[in-house]
Amino acid sequence: MSALTDDPKRRTVPRWRTFRESVSLGQLDLHAAKLSKPLPDIGEVEKAAKAWEQHNTMGFAGDLLGKASVIGKAALAHEAASWVLEQPDSPRSLRRLAYRLTGQSVASEDIGEAVPLARAEERHARIHSLRRRLNQSPLDAATWIDLARAYVVHGQADKALQPVRNALSLAPLSRFVIRSAVRYFLHTDDAQRARTLLTMCVRTSSDPWLLAAEVACGSVLRRTPHFAKRARAFVAERKVSPKHLSELASAVATLELESGSHRKARQLFALAMLDPTENAVAQAAWATRQDPRIEVPRVAFSAPRAYEAQSWSHLHDQLWDEVVGAADQWLRDEPFSSRPAAFGSWAALIVEGNFEKAVAFSEAGLAVHHLHPMLLNNLAVAFADLGRVDRASNELNKIQGYALDPRTLTAVTATRGLLCFRAGQVERGRNLYRDAVELALRHGDRLAATFALLHLAREELARDEQAAGRILEETSEQIQRLSVLERQLAIRFTAVSGLDRFAVARRVG
Amino acid sequence: MHPENADSREIRQRPHEMLEGMDLPNGWKVVQRIDQPKDSTGGSFSCGYIVEHADGRRGYLKAFDFYSGMMNSPDPARVLQPLLESFNFERDLLDKCRERRLSRIVLALEHGAVQVGDAAHPASTVQYIIFELAEGDIRHQLDSVVDFTPSWALRVLHHVAVGLRQLHGIGVAHQDLKPSNVLQFENRTSSKLADLGRAAERGKQPPHYAVDFAGDRGYAPPEYLYGAGSPLSWEQKRLGCDIYHLGSLLCSLFTTVGMTPMIMLGLDPSLYWQNWRGPYEDALVFLRPAFEDAVQYVEGELPSNLRNTLGSVLRQLCDPDPQRRGHPLDRAGMGSPFGLERYISLFNRLAVEALFQITRIP
């Protein structure tokens, strides 16, 4: 049995994306006034345009297109750009420039690569290419951070430490580098180091993105953030644009929520949603699950890369066919995090009944978090449902010896019951499922108890329909006590597992 | 419109445009006018002519018009002063180059003034400079499959590097090196650096350097676009700019596009210099990956036997951080970190190898 796990305390910890992705999301541009004085316009583009009109050759076109792209008078170079694109033998660089100036996509010729994550060889190839790039350009702090991230995604977090150090020494004040390093230290359970990095940085008190990270770190350490007062003042001043304030407002709102100031939290989340980052949307959506009076406008879910928020939103809206897809996107966005893998494998099993996908999610998560109990459990369930009981047993046995939280323990106990059923040890399987139900109820976890019973009913269905019906009758009492979402999930599972043929299941639905 | 009502400024030819057919002192005769767009020198206007000497030499005459801008100004002296200062600066610089016999600089053969029309009117005196007559700039040759060969491009780089070295040797930085300022001579086998109108001379402050960078913004090194010019030393600012331009020329020769637009191609529009508001150290965080992308792209267009060598040269010459520009051995040693000697000998060797196709790597 798989179990849904939500963060009891989600924080606005910085996302860690590749440099290119962070730039495309506009997280590197600054909110301050322009420092540099502009260079004077001495009519360079006009002169180059006139020269190109006279000569009409590639050399003159290159001169004009280059100047227009740097100086920004694209209209003057439009004709030359079109001409370049018409010439079959125009140089590749010039064609790229012409594409850019005519507003056409250069994606097909773009430098860089997509982020293939599925296979270990691809992750290894990514590391190799980044190392090769750094051999040529060792002062490139952004690429050092990308290398660190690639190591973490490959499950080698320890090897990422030196690249993170290199990046910090090369660009100690860079927002991208610091936020990435903070996320790395949080990932490796070194929140103190993350916080020290932020408190020592001279720029933290004046940068809303770094302030947000510091507030989140303080919260992770269960201490008052060092810059809590400054963060509150920064939000109150509202001197920066809503986009730059979004993550900070969301972090401070979470502080208020934790301290019981729900009214302030609602106001701050409303501020964070004016032009939100996806992290702020995910945080607000999480806060809504804690306090339903906190509102997240529908439009916020369309923020770029709001996959986490969308995953939960689809679940709440019972858009069952969308949930796993959104979780897949979330995992691609945060391949080093266990949360999307756990959520995705759970959704694939419970909401979609797609065991191959559940295996893919679990294995992707386990590549980074090698012994994550819930991921191992979900992998075992998926293998069992695919008829590979031996493999399932192997995976589940890896969990032995770990202290588990009650919900995970319930799930693991139920999965052991599942494996007994599939191995023909029916009575032992029943007992284990009953143990799981008892364990869940002892901890007041009705959802887990309900799902343990539903899984038991599913196993009985293959052997004794009447027994399955009796268990469903028993389950219906539990279902009535669940929240609306939990009830819908239970009903969805009855449909996925074929239990909806029973009148009692239809009655509950 | 009746001719009497027409704007006299539109129909009246200005004195510096009326030199065709005139005999100049020292045996020069103005043969033909060449169309010349608005000049880059401090907002003044100039036009070009082909001139011939009695001894058969031919030259390019650049005639200057300082007075038309002054006529409509409420403060003519203030308009005139920077124009004259810029002209005098360039003329003195050209004299200095000629005295030092700089072989890779397009030298001034003569300079002087000639009266056109009413001698009592100040605008009737036209200042001019006569330069060596070139066959054209290298842009003409960039797209010709027949004319363009790696050995030609490497020879251009060699000659330009020598020209820069000669200028640096007399305390001058060119500051505006780009394809249109590299002129071709001797049946396009010889290249020289032209246009010292934007140059910087150590210890002098010509009016165009009221701003950090007076050259063509389309080829400007990133530190000027992103506003890191001021805290740098003269060498870092001026010589660093020149060697960036040398790398950019390498890029232009093999791709037709300079290094700065190549870097811009790898940037998100939110990080363009027009939108950037932070310090240059922060800009370097995104300029470095964009620069490396650009170099790798250029490497893909280089002949395979030159790829590694010229890729390294590009990385050294065009590093976005002006303090890290130049050959690593020069930076580590006691000499000038912006020394060009190593590049001069490298380009020479590569040009010879390319000419005889004796490169070791196929």
Interface residues (C-beta under 8 A of the other chain):
Chain A: F19 R20 V23 S24 G26 L28 D29 L30 H31 A32 A33 K34 L35 S36 K37 P38 L39 P40 D41 I42 G43 E44 V45 E46 K47 A48 K50 A51 Q54 H55 T57 M58 G59 F60 A61 G62 D63 L65 G66 K67 A68 S69 V70 I71 G72 D89 P91 R92 S93 L94 R96 L97 R100 V106 I111 G112 R133 Q136 S137 L139 D140 A141 A142 T143 A171 L173 S174 R175 F176 V177
Chain B: D35 P37 K38 S40 G43 I138 R139 H140 Q141 L142 D143 S144 V145 K178 P179 S180 V211 D212 F213 A214 D216 R217 G218 Y219 A220 Y224 L225 Y226 G227 A228 S252 T255 T256 V257 G258 T260 P261 M262 M264 L265 G266 L267 D268 S270 L271 Y272 W273 Q274 N275 W276 R277 G278 P279 E281 D282 L284 V285 F286 R288 P289 F291 E292 D293 V295 Q296 Y297 V298 G300 E301 G311 R315 D321 R324
